Amino acid sequence: MTAILVKAIADLRRRRVQAVVIFVTVLLSIGTGTMAVTLMSQTRDPYQTAFQAQKGAHLQVTFNPKTDPKLLAATPAAIGASAFGGPYLATGLEFKYGDRKYYQNTFGRDTPGGAVEVLKIAGGRWPRANDEIVLTRSFAELNNVPLGAHLRVTSVPQTPMLTVVGEVIDIDEGSADLSSQHAWVLPAAIPALTTPDSRFYAMDYRFPGDPTSSQLAGYVDRLRASLPPGSISGSVNYLLIRSIFNITNQILTGVLSAFSVFALVATIAIVAVLVTGIVISAYREIGIMKALGFTPAGVTGVFTLQIVIPALAACLLGIPAGTLVSQPLLANSSHALGLPYTPSFSISLDLLILVAGLLVVVVAASLPALRAGLLKPITAITNATAPRGGSGRRVRRQAARLGLPRPVILGIGDAFARPLRAVLTVVTVLIGVATVVVAIGLPRSFLLINNSETGAGRYQVLVSRSDAYPDSEVMRILNAQEETARVVAVGGQNVVIPGISDPVNTRLLRGDSAQLGYMVIAGRWFTAPGEVLAPKGLLQEAHLKIGDQVTGSVNGEPLQLRVVGEVYDISNLGRSLFMDLATMAAVRPAIDPFTYYVTLKQGTDVNAYVGRVAAAQPDLIDVHASDTSIIAPVKIIDSVLLVLAAVLALIGVGGVFNTLLLNTRERVHDTATLKAVGMSPRQVIVMVAAAAGLLALVGGLLAMPLGLILHHMLNDVISSSAGNDTPPGAYAVFNPLELGVIPLLAVAVAMLAALVPGRWAARTNVVEVLHSE
Amino acid sequence: MSELVRLTEITKVYQGGVTGALNGVSLTVEEGEFTAVMGPSGSGKTTLLNLVAGLDRPTSGSVTVAGSDLGPLGETALARFRRDHIGFVFQFFHLLPNLTVLENVLIPAQLKSRVSSEAAGRELLAQLGIAELADRYPAKLSGGQQQRVSIARALINRPTLLLADEPTGALDTRSGDEVMELLRQLHRQGKTVLLVTHDAKLATRYAARVVSVMDGRIVDDARLETADREASDVIKVRGEETR
């Protein structure tokens, strides 16, 4: 054993560059893998932990204000709830802070505690007076609203002031960047903060165990049956909230896991190439080792150990590094859920990663090393060198027909002289380039979707009105501005759709809404009242398809709808409806829009427009430029993708570098001969670079379809996790020129990587090499 | 005849070497000469050849070939010089194993210019009697055939000077004789040949001039066509090598 170790360490010292290649490759792949596994294990349903701790509501239901509170108090027993909170009198509160106005459903509650939906105070305290309010920490942080801030309520004519006295963590709603937020005041404060139209009741229910989606639907049905028609105006279950909470981590861990596997495959390819190359170059040495008494297992061990030692060093560094890099993401997740963040890692998990990582390296190294172990000593000593690789003749012939310079032709032949090595190298390039394609494509797809959701390029100004200010007045102000090109007004109403347990939030649009840029995946945009579009999530859950008629209900009144299209919309994970505002006139004529998307004429100064419209009614309307920036979770995913692309591209470069190094060392004699017959150093470099270029070109060209397929698949997975089909535009985010340029960039990078081995080859000392026979 | 090679006070000391491989050697070779550099192993004869080919640089002194002082030339210029002026025949042939015979022969021409004359390559192979081997790989050839390919490769660019380093060293006697006959024919056709060998009989049989090197110094320089020296005199000088 000592002899094996001594020999392996001696060889390692001699092959320092290869050791560095293995170290870097394993470091990058094990680091990425550790990050993925740590995130997966440490964030495995953190929501559930917080949900239990805060006695989260399995079901939150809002009721029509005309519903008798006594009837509501009897509902828990009627539907078999094990605990409940409420009924809480609540209102849609509009308030102004700084120059921004916000809308929040605000609940009257005496205490943050209770049997259901415990609100965890993260800062400040619970309200003690009617002019105090508590916000979610998520909302306060996103909008920079500090404790002590004064909010002017604009939804009632008296415009009272409320002071923010506390920040809470509520497990029963998503984060502020993904969901609308709740606020709380004392119950006695509600009457002064509400108009008759904006008040409602809310109840929270918990059931034994963790009810399934269908069980929850059953509870809602029983609730509906126990109350007068139209009593339920909205409901949300914990499964939806949990999905919203987990979606970022789910996407992140999914992406990380997929690319960790890629990194692992690339590492295996590089290790296999390296060991094969070392065995080939050490033929005579293998013979001598065997002559000295090394057993086949001993010889295999020497070659495997040369790889395992740097791999072990890389694991020892990569695993803590991966764990460390995953901490900010874990901290982010804990913070959002109000869970205390403590640096979380699992020693047993890290050990498992170490063992698994090393096992993969050992297998990848020992299989080609077996060739050395099984070699007959006399063959190895007699031949001194391994049989030459194939000539790459066919490739060279093709290249010669193109009239390429001879060094290029020779390099091209060298690239595929050893087909297995070439294939494995192409695999590493392929993985690297495919990842780059995905890392370029996905953020663009996200941007496209973000633009459709935020109306980027479609409208520039968002106006919201207070209930106290009529729709007609807002329209008058907007139409009076000569820069106004188009106004689309948006209202909302929950509609009960058969097959969907919770009432569906509906976007009611007035004006030329087809121009808003919502992505229609199939069918068409509505053109008449009664026509409706919905995302895949709703269509699937309600078993609807384009062309189907469905009878929904609003406040107990039937509403005839016909599905004319499938639209992309991530709100409530694809459970929403889009229709003309006039559709709702059939059941509730009083509905007015509350938000206005304003498209300005070209060249308009948006800020000046915003200032002028806001000045027309400073208190009762909120006017601001449309915010089209990417939301934080998407930014995180984009950044992770970028890092992954860099890691895998680097591994790809390492693969090419490794192969060129082996090729140039293996062909040092040929290079010396070529120099002796007149090949210049520059031509030697060109020859080596040509080999690199061809490998990268083949890898790059193969990577394009693979990258596009991956991009397609990831888009589908992400869209589907948000309850949608992928909009066709999200696939087509590359232009043909880019598709051509990306493989060429891979070629350029590979040729740059070839400069080092190329220069080494160019410096081959002809006299030393040719006379060392 | 004009002077083709001039070595002036050449010294070559290898790294770690106590004594030089060459110590103050001066030598000129005229155009059209067939010169043999003869000496025992380690005498410095191959070093001398490498310096003439521009494969190695002297520690001191100057090397001028075909009017070019090789001293100031960089690696690229030296490569160009070799392409234009030197044909090199090695003891172990040094053919590229993954190229066919014809491709091996054409390599220097293709390095020199994109337009390589396949016809010229085939003609050379025909002249050397190995036309039928054009598409074979070196591994399939005998030593003698490989050396002929190596000579064809050395001639493809019509070099000013043909250098041969122990060209028969890896061959059996018959193949060795055939190769030397070829070199003699090339010399008769006007080619300048500089042959390195440790075999005195071979040197005196084919070369018109024999330069004997020992311990890095020229110890004898015999022009065999002249009346003052006989081949046997040269053999006498190197008697221990020919026993």
Interface residues (C-beta under 8 A of the other chain):
Chain A: R388 G389 G390 S391 G392 R393 G403 P405 R406 P407 I409 G413 A417 H669 D670 A672 T673 L674 K675 A676 V677 G678 M679 S680 P681 R682 Q683 A762 V766 V767 L770 H771 E773
Chain B: T46 N50 A53 L55 D56 E75 T76 A79 R80 R82 R83 D84 I86 F88 F90 F92 H94 L95 L96 P97 N98 L99 T100 I107 P108 Q110 L111 K112 R114 S116 Y137 A139 R153 A154 N157
